[in-house]
């Protein structure tokens, strides 16, 4: 039981009150950002494929 109490306080004291989002939301946000950037970067190429 003592080990469990020690594991809960691994974060620095100033970061204990900060709510971190779940990792899956970070992965989803990264994928969305990559897709949007690629759409902007390759916009001309994608439009030439449609026409």
KENU-307206 format. One record per residue (C-alpha): residue number from 1; residue in one letter; z negated, y, x. Coordinates in Angstrom, 3 decimals, decimal comma. Each point is the difference from the previous one (the first is absolute). Layout:
# residues N
@kolba:NUM | koltor:A | z:Z | y:Y | x:X;
...
***
This chain:
# residues 51
@kolba:1 | koltor:X | z:0,000 | y:0,000 | x:0,000;
@kolba:2 | koltor:X | z:-0,724 | y:2,357 | x:2,888;
@kolba:3 | koltor:X | z:3,530 | y:-0,522 | x:1,359;
@kolba:4 | koltor:X | z:1,475 | y:1,041 | x:-3,334;
@kolba:5 | koltor:X | z:-1,939 | y:3,277 | x:0,034;
@kolba:6 | koltor:X | z:1,208 | y:0,761 | x:3,521;
@kolba:7 | koltor:X | z:3,642 | y:-0,698 | x:-0,916;
@kolba:8 | koltor:X | z:-0,055 | y:2,477 | x:-2,883;
@kolba:9 | koltor:X | z:-0,841 | y:2,925 | x:2,295;
@kolba:10 | koltor:X | z:2,826 | y:-0,340 | x:2,522;
@kolba:11 | koltor:X | z:1,622 | y:3,310 | x:-0,932;
@kolba:12 | koltor:X | z:-1,226 | y:3,226 | x:1,600;
@kolba:13 | koltor:X | z:-2,481 | y:1,987 | x:-2,073;
@kolba:14 | koltor:X | z:2,475 | y:2,812 | x:-0,768;
@kolba:15 | koltor:X | z:2,561 | y:-2,487 | x:-1,345;
@kolba:16 | koltor:X | z:-2,319 | y:-1,948 | x:-2,302;
@kolba:17 | koltor:X | z:0,604 | y:2,326 | x:-2,932;
@kolba:18 | koltor:X | z:3,789 | y:-0,079 | x:0,348;
@kolba:19 | koltor:X | z:1,723 | y:-2,289 | x:-2,490;
@kolba:20 | koltor:X | z:2,829 | y:-1,855 | x:1,730;
@kolba:21 | koltor:X | z:2,911 | y:-1,201 | x:-2,158;
@kolba:22 | koltor:X | z:0,894 | y:-3,657 | x:-0,120;
@kolba:23 | koltor:X | z:2,388 | y:-1,194 | x:2,696;
@kolba:24 | koltor:X | z:2,612 | y:-1,114 | x:-2,532;
@kolba:25 | koltor:X | z:0,417 | y:3,584 | x:-1,209;
@kolba:26 | koltor:X | z:0,679 | y:1,105 | x:3,557;
@kolba:27 | koltor:X | z:2,665 | y:-2,682 | x:0,377;
@kolba:28 | koltor:X | z:1,637 | y:1,027 | x:-3,272;
@kolba:29 | koltor:X | z:-0,082 | y:3,674 | x:1,003;
@kolba:30 | koltor:X | z:1,541 | y:-0,818 | x:3,400;
@kolba:31 | koltor:X | z:2,816 | y:-1,995 | x:-1,616;
@kolba:32 | koltor:X | z:0,721 | y:2,815 | x:-2,469;
@kolba:33 | koltor:X | z:0,076 | y:2,584 | x:2,797;
@kolba:34 | koltor:X | z:2,369 | y:-2,157 | x:2,086;
@kolba:35 | koltor:X | z:2,353 | y:-0,516 | x:-2,961;
@kolba:36 | koltor:X | z:0,053 | y:3,699 | x:-0,899;
@kolba:37 | koltor:X | z:0,643 | y:1,081 | x:3,591;
@kolba:38 | koltor:X | z:2,822 | y:-2,534 | x:0,346;
@kolba:39 | koltor:X | z:1,549 | y:1,149 | x:-3,281;
@kolba:40 | koltor:X | z:-0,009 | y:3,591 | x:1,233;
@kolba:41 | koltor:X | z:1,288 | y:-0,946 | x:3,451;
@kolba:42 | koltor:X | z:2,806 | y:-2,301 | x:-1,229;
@kolba:43 | koltor:X | z:0,866 | y:1,995 | x:-3,139;
@kolba:44 | koltor:X | z:3,590 | y:0,690 | x:1,077;
@kolba:45 | koltor:X | z:0,608 | y:-3,633 | x:0,965;
@kolba:46 | koltor:X | z:-1,394 | y:-1,288 | x:-3,304;
@kolba:47 | koltor:X | z:2,081 | y:2,465 | x:-1,995;
@kolba:48 | koltor:X | z:3,141 | y:-1,064 | x:1,861;
@kolba:49 | koltor:X | z:-0,704 | y:-3,623 | x:-0,940;
@kolba:50 | koltor:X | z:-0,221 | y:0,899 | x:-3,692;
@kolba:51 | koltor:X | z:3,294 | y:1,935 | x:-0,007;
***
